[in-house]
C-alpha cells in the first residue's frame, strides 16, 4: 500500500454509515503519516549506508595495521 492507494480509495455510500468528511480527514492523516514514515526510511537508509561505508573503511584499516604488525615481527 502506498499514499496513492489511500488518496484514490473510494468507499460506497450507504444509508447508514460513516461521515464522509470524517473519513476524508482520517485518510489525510494516514497520508501524512505515510509521507513521514517514507521520509524517515530514506534518512535511515542513507545513515545506514554511511555507517556501512565507515565500517568497511575501518575494517580495511584494521587489516592494514595487522599486516604492518606482522611484518615487524
LOFIRO-539471 format. One line per 8 residues: number of its first residue (from 1); their letters; for each residue x, y, z of N, C-alpha, C. Coordinates in steps of 0.02 Angstrom, whole numbers, m for minus. Layout:
N
NUM	A	X:Y:Z:X:Y:Z:X:Y:Z ~ ...
! end
This chain:
73
1	XXXXXXXX	43:m59:0:0:0:0:45:62:0 ~ 24:112:m36:61:174:m37:12:233:m32 ~ 40:293:m31:m2:352:m21:m55:359:m76 ~ m38:341:m138:m86:347:m192:m145:299:m183 ~ m132:241:m155:m187:194:m140:m236:226:m92 ~ m210:261:m42:m253:293:7:m291:352:m24 ~ m254:392:m63:m286:450:m95:m342:429:m142 ~ m330:377:m180:m378:356:m232:m432:307:m208
9	XXXXXXXX	m428:286:m146:m478:238:m120:m546:271:m116 ~ m596:235:m142:m664:260:m138:m706:209:m101 ~ m752:234:m61:m797:192:m22:m868:203:m47 ~ m905:149:m52:m975:158:m74:m1016:193:m19 ~ m1063:233:m41:m1106:268:8:m1163:221:28 ~ m1178:222:91:m1233:182:117:m1279:228:157 ~ m1341:206:164:m1389:247:202:m1365:257:273 ~ m1344:203:304:m1317:208:372:m1243:192:365
17	XXXXXXXX	m1201:240:385:m1130:228:377:m1089:282:412 ~ m1032:295:385:m985:342:415:m993:412:385 ~ m973:461:423:m972:530:399:m914:537:349 ~ m931:552:287:m881:555:234:m826:605:250 ~ m844:662:278:m794:714:295:m746:687:348 ~ m771:650:396:m727:621:448:m680:569:419 ~ m705:528:373:m663:478:341:m609:513:301 ~ m627:565:264:m578:603:224:m524:633:269
25	XXXXXXXX	m544:661:326:m494:690:372:m447:636:398 ~ m475:579:415:m432:524:439:m384:501:384 ~ m408:494:324:m365:472:269:m311:524:255 ~ m326:587:264:m274:639:257:m219:629:309 ~ m239:611:370:m190:596:423:m147:536:403 ~ m179:485:377:m144:424:356:m92:441:302 ~ m112:483:254:m67:503:200:m7:540:229 ~ m19:587:275:37:624:306:84:576:343
33	XXXXXXXX	56:526:377:97:478:412:137:435:363 ~ 106:414:308:143:379:255:203:420:232 ~ 191:483:218:244:527:194:300:534:246 ~ 280:542:309:329:550:363:372:487:369 ~ 339:430:369:375:366:375:420:353:315 ~ 396:371:256:437:361:196:500:405:201 ~ 491:467:223:549:511:231:597:484:284 ~ 570:459:338:612:431:392:651:370:366
41	XXXXXXXX	619:329:327:653:271:298:710:294:253 ~ 698:346:212:751:372:169:811:396:209 ~ 797:433:263:851:460:306:889:403:338 ~ 853:354:366:885:299:400:925:255:351 ~ 899:246:292:936:208:241:1001:243:223 ~ 999:308:215:1059:347:200:1109:342:257 ~ 1085:348:319:1131:343:377:1161:273:382 ~ 1122:222:368:1147:153:369:1202:144:317
49	XXXXXXXX	1190:170:257:1241:164:204:1305:199:225 ~ 1299:257:256:1359:293:280:1396:252:332 ~ 1360:224:379:1391:184:432:1424:121:404 ~ 1392:91:354:1420:31:323:1485:48:286 ~ 1486:105:252:1547:127:219:1603:141:269 ~ 1584:172:325:1634:187:377:1660:122:408 ~ 1616:74:418:1636:10:446:1683:m26:398 ~ 1667:m25:334:1711:m56:284:1779:m23:284
57	XXXXXXXX	1781:43:288:1845:79:290:1884:61:352 ~ 1850:56:409:1884:37:471:1910:m34:468 ~ 1872:m79:438:1895:m149:430:1958:m152:388 ~ 1959:m115:333:2017:m114:289:2077:m84:326 ~ 2066:m31:364:2120:m1:402:2147:m49:454 ~ 2103:m86:486:2124:m136:535:2165:m191:504 ~ 2146:m213:445:2184:m264:410:2254:m239:392 ~ 2258:m177:370:2323:m149:353:2369:m144:415
65	XXXXXXXX	2340:m126:471:2379:m121:533:2404:m190:553 ~ 2362:m242:547:2383:m309:563:2441:m332:518 ~ 2436:m316:453:2490:m335:407:2554:m301:426 ~ 2550:m236:444:2611:m200:464:2640:m230:528 ~ 2598:m247:575:2622:m278:637:2654:m345:623 ~ 2626:m384:579:2654:m450:562:2722:m441:527 ~ 2728:m390:486:2791:m378:450:2846:m355:498 ~ 2827:m323:554:2877:m300:603:2904:m358:644
73	X	2869:m413:647:2890:m469:689:2945:m508:660
! end
